[in-house]
Amino acid sequence: MLIYVKSVLVGLLALIAIPILLIGILIFGLVTYTLIHPTRGEGSTGWDLVSLARSNPIVWFVPVLIFLSGFLWEYRRLSK
C-alpha cells in the first residue's frame, strides 16, 4: 500500500516540477532568441488559452502522461 502512496506522490511531484522546468527552458529560449534576433517594430501577440484547451485534446493528454510517467517510474523502482 505504501508503494502506491509514494508512487502517487512522485507522480504529483512530476506534474508540478516538469511544467516549471519546461516553462523555464521556454523563457530562456525566448529571451535568447530575442537577444539574437531583435524585432524591428512594435507588435503584440495574443494567446487564447481557453480556446486552446477546448479545441486541442493534447492539452489534457500531456498532464496525464507526465503523472503516469512519474507514477510508473517510482512504482517500478520501489517494487524491486
Beta strands, then each sheet from edge to edge (+ up, - down):
end
